[in-house]
Amino acid sequence: MKNQKLIDALNKCISHCNYCADACLETDNIKMMVDCIRTDRACAEICATTVKLLAMNSAFAKAMVEKCHEICNQCADECSKHDHQHCKDCADACKKCADACKAYLA
């Protein structure tokens, strides 16, 4: 499928963001994790929408990939502030997704 590498990176990012947000809900100091949870949720939604637009070869896909690149970088930055393994894994997945978006846009 066209754009499969980017779609794979987006799907991996979605999985890590959803897992991270859920795992953050289980932390002792949940107030410290609010920004992480919100950013994870937003990133997963933007990535999911981007996957759908890429799969249907939408004229709006490029604009969504640009926005996805931005939010994946923001999510990677937010998750990297925390020491939890799920946050570190999410930051890594988001960074790789941002890189895949950048490559798509090049």
N, C-alpha and C positions, 0 to 999 in steps of 0.2 A: 504494500500500500504506500502511496505517496506520503511523504512526511513521517514515515514510521518511526524514525529515530527520535524525532521531537515528540511524537505521540507517546512513545515508550517513556521518555523522560518526564513528561507531564503526568502520566499515570503513576509513575513511581513517586513523584512529588505529592500527588493527591493522597496516596496511601500513607506516606510518612507524615504529612500535615494532619490528616485525620487521626492517626495513631497518637501523634504528639499532643494534639489538643485534648484527646481523651485521657491520656496518661497524665497530663498536667492537672486535670480535675482531681486526680488522686493524691496530689502532693500535699504535704502538711501546711505549707504557706501558700494557699491558693491565690491570695491577693497579689502576691509577687508574680504570679503566672498569668494574670488577666490579659496583659498585652500580648503575650505569647499565644494564648488560646485564641484571641480575636484575630490575630495576624494569621495563625494557622488556618482558621476557618475561612477567612477571606481568600487566602492563597489557594486553598483546595477548590473553592468555588470558581475562581478565575481560571485555574488550570482546567477544570472540568468543562467549562464553557469553551475554552480554547480548543480542547480535544474535539468537541462536537463540531465546531466551526471548521477545523482542519479536515475532519473526516468527511464533511459535506462539501469541501472545496469552496467554502463561502468567500465572497469578496471582502468580508469583514475580518477574515482570519489574520491578516497581517497586523491590523490595528490591535487585535486582541493579543497577539504574540508580543507586540511592543509593551502593552500593559502588563502582560504576564511576566515579562522580563523584569519589569520594575518591581512588581510585588514579590516575585521570587527572591530578588536581592534583599528586599526589606525583611522578608520572612527569615532568610538566612542570617541576616544581621541580628534580628530579635532572638532567634533560637540560639545563636552562638553566645549570647549573654548568660546562658544558663548551663549548669554543670550536669544536668540529667543526661543520661545516654540517649534517651529518645529525642531530646532537643538537639544534641550533637548530630544524631543520624538525620534528623529533619533538616538541619542547617546544611548538611552535606548534599542531601537530595535536592534541596532548593537551589543551591549553588550550581549543581550539575544541570538542573532544569534551566536556570538563567543562562548558563553557557550554551545550552542547546537552542534556546530562543535566539540568542545573539548570533549563533551560526546560521540559523534559518533566515534571519534578517540581513545577513551579510551579502 
